[in-house]
Amino acid sequence: MRLYETITTDREASVVAYDQFHPASEELLENRLHQNPRLLLEEQIFIIGRQVRLETGVADLVGLDQWGNVVVFEVKIGRSGSGSASEETILSQPQNYAQSLSSYDYEGLNELYQDYQERLTRGEWNVDEDSDLGGNLLTDFETTFGESLEPHQFNSTQRMVVVAEEITRRTEQNVRYLLDQGLNFQCVEIQTFGLPSGDDLEAVIASSTVVDYPQG
């Protein structure tokens, strides 16, 4: 992806190219997504856990969608099938986390959420806490989405999302195959751009869903 700014004067119109900046670590990218969950998907996501320790590993971010489904996010800098996760593991990891979370009923999810709230209170992450939240999962879900659910309606299915600066063609093909097999998988690219001046105020974040499926 390339990004430009149009500059128009009385005499002419020109464009200035933005440079792409790469986070120094996956933690920095995860911080940005944690602070701004609207970047994750083209829908509202309610974050209920970060660096969640499960039987099958540690999930980067865990959230709920408007139907109470669990959404597991696997976050990688650079290309999706490189670095700390190969093409073989980039999709198996979120599947393992989703499998662990599939057995969580409302009480289990609420315990996970309460642990997350305690870690926020301790200042483990630099995230602005919503003063309207801080109760149990049931009440905070209703505050977030404006609609209530019964406890038995939570976690009826699990969704998995790979987030990277670049989704490789192989990752995309593998995810489309898993979609055909009935798994709820999506891929999202998150890229950061800035003017050559290096002014942080001019930073622009581009979010693009590469592999999606109808929410219904």
C-alpha positions, 0 to 999 in steps of 0.5 A, a space after each residue: 500500500 502507498 499513501 500520499 497527501 495532496 497539496 493544492 496551491 493557486 497554481 498547481 496541485 502536487 502530492 507528497 508521499 508518506 513513508 511507512 514506519 514499522 513498529 520496533 516490536 510486536 508489543 508496540 503494535 499490540 499496544 496500539 491495537 489495545 489502545 484503539 480496538 476500532 482498528 482491529 475490525 470493521 465492527 465494534 470489539 469489546 476487549 476482555 483480555 490481553 496476553 491471556 494464559 491458556 492451556 495451549 499458549 498465550 493469546 495476544 488479545 481476546 475480545 467479544 463481538 456484539 453477539 457475545 462470540 469470543 474473538 481471538 487476535 494473533 498480532 504480528 509485525 512485518 509479514 504474517 508468515 515470518 519472524 516469530 511465527 512461520 506460515 505453519 504456526 501463524 494460523 495454528 496458534 489462534 486455532 489452539 487458543 480458540 479451542 481452549 476458550 471454546 469450553 469457557 462459559 459465562 463464568 469463565 469469561 467473567 473471571 478472565 475479564 476480572 483478571 484483565 480489569 485488575 491488570 489494567 488497574 495495576 497499570 500493566 498497560 497504558 490504556 485509558 480506562 472507561 469510567 463507565 466500565 469496571 463491573 462484571 462482564 454482563 453489565 459492561 457488555 451491555 454498556 459497550 454495545 447498548 444491548 444485553 445478553 443472557 449468560 448462556 448466550 455468550 461464547 456460542 462460537 469462536 472467531 480468529 483474526 490474524 493481524 499483521 503489517 502485511 498478510 502474505 499470499 500464502 496466509 491469505 490462501 490458507 485462511 480462505 481454505 479454513 473458511 471453506 472448512 467452516 472456521 471463522 477466520 479473518 485477516 487484517 493489515 495494519 500499516 503506519 505512515 508518516 510524512 518524511 518530516 517525521 512529525 508524529 502529529 502527521 502519522 496515519 494508520 491504515 487498516 484493511 481487512 484482507 479476508 472477511 466473511 459476512 457477519 450474519 
